[in-house]
């Protein structure tokens, strides 16, 4: 496989300071890098911004753009549960500790939810991004079994979706 790991995923934020306090101070991620620029490097568009990077344990990053001329960031995700950032912790004990810490900071937490291969808690960051903290609960051989059936599951889903859409258009 030529793609080795996630380098970073980037989201918008409404305030770099507030975002730093949440990701570094509440979640415990390391503030790894901040770039302040007047122009977007890829397009040269004038858009003064701070690009703030937080490091996860595997060396990958989650990053945020705070654009100086846009004080309000509207997260338009429908449904709001579909787009989220899932971060992994090492154990159920750490997951419970993180849940208690988040709740102590006044953050509403949903879960834990047992998905059969992971257990997760869900909450929102100050920008309205939905986050998931998850711990793997797979047994030996589970990941290989999941991968072996994954393509057939996608194919079956594609057929079902076509049928659902066809049924919806006849009821309109």
URDA-V263620 format. One record per pair of residues at least 12 apart in sequence whose ideal C-beta (glycine too) atoms are under 7 Angstrom apart, sorted by the first residue. I is the first residue (numbers start at 1). GAP is how many residues later the second one is. D is the distance in Angstrom with one decimal. If there is no record, write none. Layout:
BEGIN
I/GAP/D, I/GAP/D
END
This chain:
BEGIN
5/53/6.8, 5/55/5.9, 6/54/4.3, 7/53/6.5, 7/54/6.8, 8/45/6.4, 8/52/6.6, 8/53/3.8, 8/54/6.5, 8/55/4.8, 9/53/5.7, 9/76/6.6, 10/53/4.4, 10/54/6.9, 10/55/6.3, 11/53/5.5, 11/118/5.6, 12/52/6.9, 12/53/5.4, 12/61/4.8, 12/115/6.9, 13/51/4.0, 13/52/6.8, 13/53/5.2, 13/60/6.6, 13/114/4.7, 14/57/6.8, 14/58/6.5, 14/59/4.4, 14/113/5.5, 15/51/6.3, 16/34/4.6, 16/36/5.2, 16/48/7.0, 16/50/4.0, 18/108/5.0, 19/33/6.4, 19/45/5.1, 19/107/6.6, 19/108/6.6, 20/32/6.2, 22/103/5.5, 22/104/5.4, 23/31/4.6, 24/30/6.6, 26/76/6.9, 26/79/5.3, 29/25/3.9, 29/26/6.4, 29/27/6.5, 30/24/6.6, 30/25/4.4, 31/23/6.0, 32/21/4.7, 32/22/6.2, 32/23/4.0, 32/29/6.0, 33/20/4.2, 34/16/6.1, 34/18/5.0, 35/16/4.4, 36/14/5.0, 37/12/6.3, 47/20/5.7, 48/20/4.3, 48/21/6.9, 49/16/5.3, 49/17/6.2, 49/18/4.7, 49/19/6.5, 50/16/4.6, 51/12/6.0, 51/14/5.6, 52/12/5.0, 52/14/7.0, 56/31/6.6, 62/23/6.4, 73/54/5.9, 75/52/6.8, 75/53/4.0, 75/54/6.4, 80/50/6.2, 81/49/6.5, 83/47/7.0, 84/46/3.9, 84/47/6.4, 84/48/5.4, 85/44/6.4, 85/46/5.4, 86/46/4.0, 86/48/5.4, 87/44/6.8, 87/45/7.0, 87/46/5.6, 88/46/5.5, 88/47/6.9, 88/48/6.9, 89/44/5.6, 89/46/5.3, 90/45/6.9, 91/44/6.0, 92/27/6.4, 92/43/5.6, 95/17/6.5, 95/24/6.4, 95/26/6.4, 95/38/6.0, 95/40/4.9, 98/35/5.4, 99/22/5.1, 102/21/5.7, 107/16/5.2, 108/15/6.4, 109/12/5.2, 109/14/4.9, 110/12/4.4, 117/19/6.9, 117/20/6.3, 117/21/5.1, 117/25/6.3, 118/16/4.3, 118/17/6.4, 118/18/5.5, 118/19/6.0, 119/15/6.9, 119/16/5.5, 119/18/5.6, 120/12/4.9, 120/13/6.6, 120/14/4.3, 121/12/5.2
END
